[in-house]
Amino acid sequence: MTVNLEGPVAETAARLQSFPWNSDSTLVTATGKDFVRVLRRYCLGELVDREVEAWANALETREDLGFASQLLRELLHELANPLLTQPLSQSRAKHWLAKLEHAN
């Protein structure tokens, strides 16, 4: 299983759904690099906010996804829930990219 967003979001989400939902262990760990790739693609205009949200929602529902840090959990929550947190924008993406850069 991978958290990389390569190709259309619908294809990535479909690949994720091919894995069982319930797992007693972590199958993959999300890293800062995974999120940096997505946020950079958003900043470059390769992805729109709805695509990033759909990707984040597909990941947020996984019980078998681990996180390299609590910061990444917070970022995923924000990306998956823009109405509850903050909508994704260029400035917000750059804010997160800076935080991820300083976290390494």
Secondary structure as the mmCIF struct_conf table of DSSP 4:
data_model
#
loop_
_struct_conf.conf_type_id
_struct_conf.id
_struct_conf.beg_label_comp_id
_struct_conf.beg_label_asym_id
_struct_conf.beg_label_seq_id
_struct_conf.end_label_comp_id
_struct_conf.end_label_asym_id
_struct_conf.end_label_seq_id
BEND BEND1 GLY A 7 GLY A 7
HELX_RH_AL_P HELX_RH_AL_P1 VAL A 9 GLN A 17
TURN_TY1_P TURN_TY1_P1 SER A 18 SER A 18
BEND BEND2 PHE A 19 PHE A 19
BEND BEND3 TRP A 21 TRP A 21
BEND BEND4 ASP A 24 SER A 25
BEND BEND5 LEU A 27 LEU A 27
STRN STRN1 VAL A 28 ALA A 30
HELX_RH_AL_P HELX_RH_AL_P2 GLY A 32 CYS A 43
TURN_TY1_P TURN_TY1_P2 LEU A 44 GLY A 45
BEND BEND6 GLU A 46 LEU A 47
HELX_RH_AL_P HELX_RH_AL_P3 ASP A 49 GLU A 60
TURN_TY1_P TURN_TY1_P3 THR A 61 THR A 61
BEND BEND7 GLU A 63 ASP A 64
STRN STRN2 LEU A 65 PHE A 67
BEND BEND8 ALA A 68 ALA A 68
HELX_RH_AL_P HELX_RH_AL_P4 GLN A 70 ALA A 80
TURN_TY1_P TURN_TY1_P4 PRO A 82 LEU A 84
BEND BEND9 THR A 85 THR A 85
HELX_RH_AL_P HELX_RH_AL_P5 GLN A 90 ALA A 103
#
